[in-house]
Amino acid sequence: MEEKTSVAAEHRFPCEACGADLRYDPGDDQLVCDHCGNIQPVSGDGPWSGAIRELDFRKGVNAQLSAEDIEETRVVTCPNCGAQTEFDIDLHAAECPFCATPVVTDTGTHRHIKPRGLLPFAWEEAQARDAVTDWLGGLWFAPNGLAEYARKGRKMNGIYVPYWTFDADTKTRYTGQRGTHYYETRTVTRDGKRKQVRVRKTRWRNVSGRVARFFDDVLVLASKSLPKKYTDGLEPWDLSALEPYKPEYLAGFRAEGYQVELVDGFDEARAYMDRMIRRDIKYDIGGDDQRIGSVNTDVADVTFKHILLPVWLAAYKYRGKSYRFVVNGRTGRVQGERPYSAWKIAFAIVIGIIIALAVGFVIAENQ
């Protein structure tokens, strides 16, 4: 990095009418004051305005980005799950939004590549809570108490979760084989009888060729605080609706610092690209079946962005165990840890045994 930047200002915006903190109002693209009701628009000015700019991947890996692309923020690190989230500077103790572990705030700073874009929240907290309650209610064998616990209004945390996106232009040379199916008729003996059957066989022919694909916005989770299967389950994200990063969008919310470094994020993106390239190769080979031999891919013009995506998060402690639920802050899609009720499972087993015995009794009577 060219030079060290100062710690960024807190994402707090005072109300012009009463001085209280404003918060971003999901869906209305405005800042509101819960104290006096004043409304202020999201500013279009400042260093964050304008188009969302891609950054050169090699410069990012080699620490050659300009100072304007780097920032430091005040963070607290959870001793349990390791999540790094921004907290209000006036708070001295809080709860980790990812695992509900008590934490002491103001434990350090996080120096990182600035986010270039984000998807603003579109769902309010109340809507997200209702979505979780409905999701729990639709789960078989979930404890009734947990759904009721969620319904009573435990606060959900609005978190901007970090992601990387990668663009790359790829050109691939390959060798392989194209398989064409044909059939032969054979005479076989089964149960003492001779009969003719058709047997499928494959004729293989060596082939070679080239495929090309431009990858746009390959999305990679840059957080380790939540299981990837949950965040993957929140997709799809409408990345075409990304807004240039503005701190006003974070007013009233928290932002997590990325834990997956840029080079590791590209390794995951490259694995996805390789899967897509192999699919393209099979399509290009054609025929009824395909075998891929050698694959040589040239990757050029790699760029990236650090972006933030909105997630409503609840970490509930129920009967000594933590359960986490995440809600897509744009679509309301819910994912989470699945709880089970032992008595519901036992009851279902008993009912199943009774039904099986009844069916068996009816069959025996008919016989």
C-alpha positions in Angstrom: 0.0 0.0 0.0 1.3 3.4 -0.8 0.7 5.1 2.5 -1.2 4.6 5.7 -4.6 6.1 6.0 -6.2 7.4 9.1 -9.0 5.6 10.9 -12.2 6.2 9.1 -15.0 8.2 10.7 -17.8 6.3 12.4 -20.8 5.7 10.2 -23.0 8.1 12.2 -24.9 11.0 10.7 -26.5 13.6 13.1 -30.0 14.8 12.4 -30.1 18.4 11.2 -33.2 19.0 13.3 -32.3 17.5 16.7 -28.8 16.1 16.5 -29.8 12.5 17.2 -28.3 9.7 15.0 -30.0 9.1 11.7 -30.5 5.6 10.3 -30.9 4.4 6.7 -34.5 3.5 5.9 -34.6 0.3 3.8 -36.5 0.6 0.6 -37.0 4.4 0.7 -33.4 5.4 0.0 -33.4 8.0 2.7 -32.1 8.7 6.2 -34.6 9.0 9.0 -34.5 10.2 12.6 -36.4 8.0 15.0 -36.3 10.7 17.6 -38.0 13.6 15.8 -39.1 12.0 12.5 -36.9 14.2 10.3 -36.0 12.8 6.9 -32.8 13.5 4.9 -31.9 12.2 1.5 -28.8 10.1 0.9 -26.1 12.4 -0.4 -24.8 11.9 -3.9 -21.7 13.9 -3.2 -18.3 12.9 -1.8 -15.4 10.6 -2.8 -17.8 7.6 -3.0 -20.1 9.0 -5.7 -19.8 8.0 -9.3 -19.5 4.6 -11.1 -18.4 1.5 -9.4 -14.8 1.0 -10.3 -13.0 -2.3 -10.8 -9.5 -2.6 -9.3 -6.5 -4.4 -10.8 -6.0 -7.8 -9.2 -2.3 -7.9 -9.5 -1.9 -4.5 -7.8 -4.2 -5.7 -5.0 -2.1 -8.9 -4.4 1.2 -7.0 -4.6 0.0 -4.3 -2.2 0.3 -1.6 -4.9 -3.2 -0.1 -4.6 -3.3 3.7 -4.1 -4.0 5.2 -0.7 -7.5 6.2 -1.7 -8.4 2.5 -2.1 -7.4 1.6 1.5 -9.1 2.5 4.8 -9.0 1.6 8.5 -12.1 1.1 10.6 -12.7 0.5 14.3 -13.6 -3.1 14.9 -14.3 -5.6 17.6 -13.1 -9.1 17.2 -15.3 -11.9 18.7 -13.2 -14.3 20.8 -15.5 -17.2 19.9 -16.1 -17.1 16.1 -13.5 -14.5 15.1 -15.9 -12.1 13.3 -14.7 -8.6 12.9 -17.5 -6.0 13.0 -17.7 -2.3 13.3 -19.3 -1.0 16.6 -20.4 2.3 17.9 -17.5 4.0 19.5 -19.6 4.9 22.5 -20.3 1.3 23.4 -18.0 -0.6 25.7 -19.7 -4.0 25.8 -22.0 -5.7 23.3 -22.9 -9.1 21.9 -21.4 -10.7 18.7 -24.2 -10.6 16.1 -22.9 -13.8 14.6 -22.9 -16.1 17.6 -24.3 -14.1 20.6 -21.0 -14.2 22.5 -20.5 -11.2 24.9 -17.6 -9.1 23.6 -15.8 -6.0 24.8 -15.7 -3.3 22.1 -12.9 -1.0 20.8 -10.4 -3.9 20.5 -8.6 -2.6 17.5 -8.7 -1.5 13.9 -9.0 -3.3 10.6 -7.0 -2.1 7.6 -8.5 -3.2 4.4 -9.4 -2.5 0.8 -12.4 -0.1 0.7 -15.7 -1.5 -0.5 -16.6 -0.2 -4.0 -20.3 -1.0 -4.0 -23.1 -2.4 -2.0 -26.7 -3.5 -2.2 -28.7 -1.4 0.3 -31.2 -3.1 2.6 -34.7 -3.4 1.1 -36.3 -5.3 4.0 -37.1 -3.8 7.4 -36.1 -5.7 10.6 -39.8 -6.5 11.4 -40.2 -8.1 7.9 -37.0 -10.2 8.4 -38.2 -11.4 11.8 -41.6 -12.4 10.3 -39.7 -14.3 7.6 -37.7 -16.2 10.2 -40.8 -17.0 12.2 -42.6 -18.3 9.1 -39.5 -20.4 8.2 -39.3 -22.0 11.6 -43.1 -22.7 11.5 -42.6 -24.6 8.3 -39.9 -26.9 9.7 -40.8 -30.4 10.6 -39.7 -31.5 14.1 -38.6 -27.9 15.1 -39.2 -27.1 18.8 -42.4 -25.0 19.3 -40.5 -23.0 21.9 -37.9 -21.7 19.5 -40.4 -20.4 17.0 -42.2 -18.7 19.9 -38.9 -17.3 21.2 -38.2 -15.8 17.8 -41.8 -14.4 17.5 -41.5 -12.5 20.8 -39.3 -9.9 19.0 -35.7 -10.6 19.8 -33.7 -8.0 17.9 -32.2 -8.9 14.6 -28.9 -7.3 13.5 -28.6 -5.7 10.1 -25.1 -6.7 8.8 -23.4 -5.8 5.6 -21.4 -9.0 4.8 -18.2 -8.7 2.7 -17.8 -10.3 -0.7 -15.3 -10.2 -3.5 -16.3 -10.1 -7.2 -13.9 -11.1 -9.9 -13.8 -10.4 -13.7 -11.5 -12.3 -16.0 -11.1 -13.0 -19.7 -10.2 -16.6 -20.4 -9.1 -18.5 -23.5 -8.6 -22.2 -23.3 -7.0 -24.8 -25.6 -8.0 -28.4 -25.0 -7.7 -32.0 -26.2 -10.1 -34.8 -25.6 -12.3 -37.4 -27.2 -15.8 -37.4 -28.7 -17.9 -40.5 -28.0 -20.6 -41.6 -30.5 -23.0 -44.3 -29.3 -23.9 -47.3 -31.5 -25.7 -50.5 -30.8 -24.9 -54.2 -31.5 -27.4 -57.1 -31.3 -26.2 -60.1 -29.2 -27.8 -63.4 -28.4 -27.8 -64.2 -24.6 -29.3 -67.0 -22.5 -31.6 -66.1 -19.6 -33.6 -68.5 -17.5 -32.7 -71.2 -20.0 -34.0 -69.3 -22.9 -32.0 -67.7 -25.8 -33.0 -64.1 -26.7 -31.5 -61.2 -28.6 -30.7 -57.9 -26.9 -29.3 -54.6 -28.0 -26.0 -53.6 -26.4 -24.9 -50.0 -26.4 -21.2 -49.3 -27.3 -19.3 -46.1 -27.8 -16.9 -45.2 -30.6 -14.2 -42.7 -29.5 -12.5 -40.1 -31.7 -9.7 -37.8 -30.7 -10.5 -34.1 -30.9 -9.0 -30.7 -30.0 -10.2 -27.2 -29.9 -10.5 -23.8 -28.2 -13.1 -22.1 -26.1 -13.3 -18.6 -24.7 -15.4 -17.1 -21.9 -15.5 -13.7 -20.2 -16.4 -14.0 -16.5 -18.2 -11.1 -15.0 -18.7 -10.6 -11.3 -17.9 -14.1 -10.0 -19.1 -13.8 -6.4 -17.0 -15.1 -3.5 -17.9 -14.8 0.2 -15.1 -13.0 2.1 -16.4 -13.9 5.6 -15.7 -16.9 7.8 -18.2 -16.0 10.5 -21.1 -17.9 8.9 -21.2 -21.3 7.4 -20.9 -21.0 3.6 -23.9 -23.2 3.0 -26.1 -20.6 4.7 -24.8 -17.7 2.7 -24.9 -19.7 -0.5 -28.5 -20.5 0.3 -29.3 -16.7 0.3 -28.5 -16.4 -3.4 -29.2 -15.2 -6.0 -28.1 -11.6 -5.5 -29.0 -9.0 -8.1 -25.5 -7.6 -8.6 -26.8 -5.4 -11.5 -28.5 -3.3 -8.8 -25.2 -2.5 -6.9 -25.0 1.0 -5.8 -21.7 2.9 -5.4 -20.5 2.7 -1.8 -21.8 5.5 0.4 -21.4 5.5 4.2 -25.0 6.8 4.6 -26.2 3.3 3.6 -24.4 1.9 6.7 -26.2 4.3 9.1 -27.9 2.2 11.7 -26.3 -1.0 10.5 -23.0 -2.8 11.1 -20.4 -3.9 8.5 -18.2 -6.9 8.8 -14.5 -6.8 7.8 -13.4 -9.4 5.3 -11.5 -12.4 6.7 -10.8 -14.1 3.3 -7.9 -12.4 1.7 -7.9 -11.3 -1.9 -5.6 -14.1 -3.2 -7.6 -16.8 -1.4 -10.9 -15.3 -2.8 -9.5 -15.5 -6.3 -8.5 -19.2 -5.8 -12.2 -19.9 -5.1 -13.3 -17.9 -8.0 -10.8 -19.7 -10.3 -12.2 -23.1 -9.2 -15.6 -21.9 -10.3 -14.2 -20.6 -13.6 -12.5 -24.0 -14.2 -15.8 -25.8 -13.7 -17.6 -23.5 -16.2 -14.7 -23.9 -18.7 -14.9 -27.7 -18.5 -18.6 -27.5 -19.1 -17.9 -25.3 -22.2 -15.3 -27.8 -23.4 -17.8 -30.7 -23.2 -20.3 -28.7 -25.1 -17.7 -27.9 -27.8 -16.6 -31.5 -28.1 -20.2 -32.5 -28.8 -21.2 -36.1 -29.6 -23.0 -38.4 -27.2 -20.2 -38.5 -24.6 -17.1 -36.6 -23.9 -13.7 -37.2 -22.4 -11.4 -34.2 -21.5 -7.7 -34.7 -21.8 -5.5 -31.6 -21.5 -6.8 -28.2 -20.5 -4.6 -25.1 -20.9 -6.3 -21.8 -19.9 -4.9 -18.3 -20.3 -6.4 -15.9 -17.8 -6.1 -12.1 -18.6 -7.4 -8.8 -17.5 -8.3 -9.9 -13.9 -10.1 -7.2 -11.9 -11.9 -7.3 -8.6 -14.2 -5.3 -6.3 -14.8 -5.5 -2.6 -18.6 -5.2 -2.1 -21.1 -5.4 0.8 -24.3 -7.4 0.7 -27.2 -6.9 3.3 -28.1 -9.7 5.7 -30.4 -9.7 8.7 -28.9 -12.0 11.3 -30.3 -13.4 14.6 -28.3 -15.6 17.0 -30.7 -17.2 19.5 -29.6 -19.1 22.6 -32.4 -21.6 23.3 -32.0 -24.1 26.2 -28.2 -23.6 26.3 -27.6 -24.0 22.5 -27.1 -21.3 19.9 -29.1 -21.2 16.7 -28.3 -18.8 13.9 -30.6 -17.6 11.2 -29.8 -15.3 8.2 -32.2 -13.4 6.0 -31.4 -11.9 2.6 -31.9 -8.2 3.2 -33.1 -7.7 -0.4 -35.4 -10.7 -1.0 -36.3 -12.1 2.5 -34.9 -15.6 1.7 -34.1 -17.4 5.0 -31.4 -19.9 5.9 -30.3 -21.2 9.2 -29.3 -23.9 11.6 -32.0 -26.5 11.8 -33.2 -27.3 15.4 -35.0 -30.6 16.2 -37.6 -31.4 18.9 -36.9 -34.8 20.5 -40.5 -35.3 21.7 -41.8 -34.5 18.2 -39.5 -37.1 16.7 -40.5 -39.6 19.3 -44.2 -38.9 18.8 -43.8 -39.3 15.0 -42.0 -42.7 15.5 -44.8 -43.9 17.8 -47.5 -42.8 15.3 -45.5 -44.5 12.5 -45.3 -47.8 14.5 -49.1 -47.6 15.2 -49.9 -47.1 11.5 -47.6 -49.9 10.5 -49.2 -52.3 13.0 -52.7 -51.3 11.8 -51.8 -51.9 8.2 -50.2 -55.2 9.1 -53.3 -56.2 11.0 -55.6 -55.4 8.1 -53.5 -57.3 5.7 -53.4 -60.3 8.0 -57.2 -60.2 8.4 -57.8 -60.1 4.6 -55.5 -63.1 4.2 
